[in-house]
């Protein structure tokens, strides 16, 4: 497994209201055809991060043989059981960038979208 080239979009939603678990989805790019099995691997912390942002690596399996040099999309979905402390958000890392998503901003964005419908 290797980090994907870029992470383009990250989304986290509550799986069940009132339960400390989220479904996290990430979309990214890889440099060739043939990548598969996108995954979000959580960082292991001895204590919760002081900033309340939990980190994940966005990885996938590289192709084993010949692959066309064409930028391709890749996706990963993971269930995450929130750890101790009050998480403020998540940060997903790729080899060239990372995206941080704060849960409060995501909720505000969802409310705005719903009010426009």
Secondary structure as UniProt FT lines:
FT   STRAND          2..3
FT   STRAND          6..14
FT   TURN            17..18
FT   STRAND          21..30
FT   TURN            33..34
FT   STRAND          36..42
FT   TURN            50..51
FT   STRAND          53..61
FT   STRAND          72..81
FT   STRAND          89..93
FT   STRAND          98..102
FT   HELIX           103..116
//
